[in-house]
């Protein structure tokens, strides 16, 4: 199997691997810019939720490709806090979002580390990875939503938002990031 990626700073830990790193100054500027935009998307765009989800997932995969895991943490945390702050995505049900935020963070960690593991460690191809990772991410969030809806009487709208919509936005963001990376290369 042909290796698709050249590793920079190859270490024993897959989460430190990346396709190629930018110089330090540019990577921090890019991280700051993407973090601010990730937090501000709900304020800037508002709706539709699928568009915000695709962009956030694209940011996550972009940083999974080009950065060590620790640099993705602001992008893992800030977009859901922006959605909560804006109060737009779920309307009157936004107050329930606060209970989902830790699980959204975990799903984003799964998405980023899953990409690094499957691409850099296991060297699976992009097509397989593009379906496996969104399925895992959406499956995790949908499972949490099922518990919240049926055990704690959360609104059923979260089943759609944390299930099928997560799957679609994760696939869209994945292909947007990977496609942009190929074009920029």
C-alpha positions in Angstrom: 0.0 0.0 0.0 1.4 3.3 -1.0 1.9 5.9 1.7 -0.3 8.9 1.0 1.3 11.3 3.4 4.8 12.4 4.4 5.1 12.8 8.1 6.8 15.7 9.7 8.0 15.2 13.3 7.0 11.6 13.2 6.7 10.3 16.8 5.4 7.2 18.3 2.1 8.9 19.1 -0.3 9.1 16.2 -1.9 12.3 17.6 1.3 14.2 17.0 1.5 13.2 13.4 0.5 15.5 10.6 0.8 15.8 6.8 3.1 18.8 7.0 3.3 21.6 9.5 3.5 25.2 8.7 6.0 27.5 10.2 5.1 28.3 13.8 4.0 31.9 13.3 1.6 31.0 10.4 0.1 28.0 12.3 -0.7 30.2 15.3 -2.2 32.9 13.2 -4.3 30.3 11.3 -5.4 28.7 14.6 -6.4 32.1 16.1 -8.3 33.0 12.9 -10.1 29.6 12.6 -10.9 29.6 16.4 -12.5 33.1 16.2 -14.4 32.2 13.1 -15.5 28.8 14.6 -16.8 30.6 17.6 -18.4 33.3 15.6 -20.2 31.2 12.9 -23.5 31.1 14.7 -23.4 34.9 15.0 -22.2 35.5 11.5 -24.3 32.9 9.6 -27.0 32.0 12.2 -28.8 29.4 10.1 -28.8 26.9 8.5 -27.3 24.5 11.0 -26.0 22.2 8.3 -23.8 24.9 6.8 -22.3 25.8 10.2 -21.7 22.1 10.9 -19.9 21.5 7.6 -17.6 24.5 8.2 -16.8 23.5 11.7 -16.1 19.9 10.7 -13.9 21.1 7.9 -11.9 23.3 10.3 -11.4 20.2 12.6 -10.2 18.0 9.7 -8.0 20.8 8.4 -6.2 21.0 11.7 -6.1 17.2 12.0 -4.2 17.2 8.7 -1.8 20.0 9.5 -1.3 20.2 13.3 -0.6 18.2 16.4 -3.7 17.3 18.3 -3.2 19.9 21.1 -3.5 22.7 18.5 -7.0 21.5 17.6 -8.4 22.0 21.1 -9.7 25.5 20.6 -11.6 24.3 17.5 -12.9 21.4 19.4 -14.3 23.6 22.2 -15.2 27.0 20.8 -17.8 26.4 18.1 -20.3 24.7 20.4 -19.8 27.6 22.9 -20.5 30.0 20.1 -23.7 28.1 19.3 -24.8 28.3 22.9 -23.9 32.0 23.2 -25.7 32.9 20.0 -28.8 30.9 21.0 -29.8 30.7 17.3 -29.4 27.1 16.3 -32.0 25.5 18.5 -34.2 28.5 19.1 -36.2 28.0 22.3 -34.5 24.7 22.9 -31.0 26.2 23.1 -31.0 25.9 26.9 -30.9 22.1 26.4 -27.7 22.5 24.4 -25.7 23.1 27.5 -26.1 19.5 28.5 -24.9 18.3 25.1 -21.8 20.5 24.9 -19.4 18.0 26.8 -20.6 15.2 24.4 -20.1 17.5 21.4 -16.6 18.1 22.6 -16.0 14.3 23.0 -17.4 13.7 19.5 -15.1 16.3 18.0 -12.1 14.7 19.8 -13.2 11.3 18.3 -13.4 13.0 14.9 -10.0 14.5 15.0 -8.1 11.7 16.7 -10.0 9.2 14.6 -8.8 10.9 11.5 -5.2 11.0 12.7 -5.4 7.3 13.7 -7.1 6.0 10.6 -5.1 8.1 8.1 -1.7 8.4 9.7 -1.5 5.2 11.8 -3.6 2.7 9.9 -3.2 4.4 6.5 -6.8 3.8 5.4 -7.9 5.5 2.3 -9.9 8.7 2.4 -13.2 7.1 1.1 -13.4 4.6 3.9 -12.3 7.1 6.5 -14.8 9.6 5.2 -17.7 7.3 6.1 -16.4 5.6 9.2 -15.5 8.7 11.1 -18.9 10.5 10.5 -20.7 7.3 11.4 -18.9 7.0 14.7 -19.3 10.7 15.5 -23.0 10.8 14.6 -23.6 7.4 16.3 -22.1 8.6 19.5 -24.1 11.9 19.6 -27.3 10.1 18.5 -26.9 7.6 21.4 -26.5 10.5 23.8 -29.6 12.2 22.3 -31.6 9.0 22.6 -30.8 8.9 26.3 -31.5 12.6 26.8 -34.8 12.5 24.9 -36.3 9.3 26.3 -34.9 9.3 29.8 -34.8 13.1 30.6 -37.6 14.4 28.3 -35.4 16.6 26.1 -37.1 17.8 22.9 -37.2 15.2 20.1 -35.6 17.8 17.7 -32.2 16.8 19.2 -32.6 13.3 17.7 -32.3 14.8 14.2 -29.7 17.4 15.1 -27.5 14.9 16.9 -28.0 12.0 14.5 -28.5 12.3 10.7 -27.6 16.0 10.6 -24.3 15.3 12.4 -23.5 12.5 9.9 -24.2 14.7 6.9 -22.2 17.7 8.2 -19.2 15.5 9.2 -19.0 14.0 5.7 -19.4 17.4 4.1 -16.8 18.9 6.3 -14.4 16.0 5.8 -14.6 16.3 2.0 -14.4 20.1 2.1 -11.2 20.0 4.2 -9.6 17.1 2.2 -10.6 18.7 -1.1 -9.3 22.1 -0.1 -6.0 20.5 1.0 -5.6 18.9 -2.4 -6.3 22.1 -4.2 -4.0 24.2 -2.0 -1.2 21.6 -2.4 
